[in-house]
Amino acid sequence: ANPIFCLRSQYIYQHSPPSTFCMAGKEHLIEVNEEIGLYFKDCPAKEEDFDAPHVDVNALQGQLAEIKGSVSGHLAKFSKKEEQPAEEEAAVDSTPAEAVEAKDSK
């Protein structure tokens, strides 16, 4: 809520419980007061476990290198496929005149 509204709620209107200022990550501290239109209710976030095993950065870097290699291999295949139709068109253009005439006569 607006900080001025929170002060007015506590000191001028003397609401019980007063409107409290909301901060990111502290939403669970807001108290419900239906008389003044505060219906929000939340539970605290799960605490972080600092004793949990850490991520093996070297293993992740190795996996990333493998992924980059496979992606670049696939990209090379796609670029070769794009080049082939251009080569086929060039082969069609360089056919002997007799073959072209034979096709026309049919």
C-alpha positions as a printed Julia matrix, in Angstrom:
106×3 Matrix{Float64}:
   0.0     0.0     0.0
   0.9     3.64   -0.34
   3.22    4.69    2.55
   1.07    7.77    3.28
  -2.05    5.59    3.44
  -0.23    3.3     5.88
   0.67    6.22    8.18
  -2.86    7.66    7.94
  -4.32    4.21    8.7
  -2.22    3.82   11.84
  -2.08    7.33   13.3
  -5.17    9.21   12.05
  -7.81    6.5    11.57
  -6.25    4.15   14.18
  -7.23    1.01   12.29
  -6.57   -2.28   14.03
  -4.58   -3.79   12.35
  -3.39   -0.83   10.29
  -2.47   -1.04    6.63
   1.19   -2.03    6.33
   3.67   -0.99    3.66
   4.35   -3.84    1.23
   7.9    -4.7     0.24
   8.91   -7.32   -2.31
   9.49  -10.63   -0.53
   7.65   -9.49    2.62
   4.07   -9.79    1.34
   3.33  -12.45    3.95
   3.58   -9.78    6.68
   0.48   -7.92    5.44
  -2.39   -8.44    7.88
  -5.97   -8.91    6.68
  -8.41   -6.14    7.7
 -11.69   -6.45    5.81
 -13.07   -3.22    7.31
 -10.58   -1.12    5.31
 -10.47   -3.4     2.24
  -7.31   -5.39    2.95
  -8.1    -8.98    1.9
  -4.64  -10.14    0.8
  -3.18  -13.11    2.66
   0.02  -14.97    1.82
   2.32  -17.53    3.39
   6.09  -17.05    3.85
   8.36  -18.2     1.04
  10.41  -21.36    1.44
  13.78  -20.69    3.04
  16.9   -21.3     1.0
  18.99  -24.33    1.99
  22.6   -23.16    2.16
  23.81  -26.67    3.03
  22.55  -28.11   -0.26
  25.21  -29.49   -2.62
  26.64  -26.94   -5.02
  26.43  -27.12   -8.79
  29.47  -28.59  -10.55
  30.36  -25.76  -12.94
  33.04  -27.76  -14.76
  30.56  -30.53  -15.59
  28.08  -27.97  -16.9
  30.74  -26.36  -19.09
  31.6   -29.79  -20.54
  27.94  -30.44  -21.34
  27.65  -27.0   -22.91
  30.64  -27.76  -25.15
  28.97  -31.02  -26.29
  25.73  -29.2   -27.07
  27.57  -26.52  -29.05
  29.34  -29.24  -31.05
  26.12  -31.07  -31.93
  24.33  -27.84  -32.85
  27.16  -26.69  -35.1
  27.15  -30.14  -36.77
  23.44  -29.83  -37.51
  23.92  -26.31  -38.83
  26.63  -27.56  -41.17
  24.21  -30.2   -42.55
  21.55  -27.57  -43.17
  23.97  -25.25  -44.94
  25.11  -28.12  -47.22
  21.48  -28.9   -48.11
  20.92  -25.28  -49.08
  23.97  -25.35  -51.37
  22.91  -28.55  -53.23
  19.86  -27.1   -55.05
  22.04  -24.31  -56.42
  24.48  -26.92  -57.79
  21.63  -28.92  -59.37
  20.31  -25.79  -61.09
  23.77  -25.14  -62.5
  23.91  -28.74  -63.82
  20.54  -28.3   -65.56
  21.73  -25.08  -67.19
  24.88  -26.75  -68.54
  23.1   -29.64  -70.33
  23.99  -30.15  -73.98
  21.75  -28.53  -76.56
  20.84  -31.94  -78.03
  19.35  -33.09  -74.69
  17.28  -29.94  -74.49
  16.06  -30.38  -78.05
  15.21  -34.01  -77.38
  13.11  -32.98  -74.41
  11.32  -30.33  -76.52
  10.48  -32.81  -79.3
   8.71  -35.17  -76.91
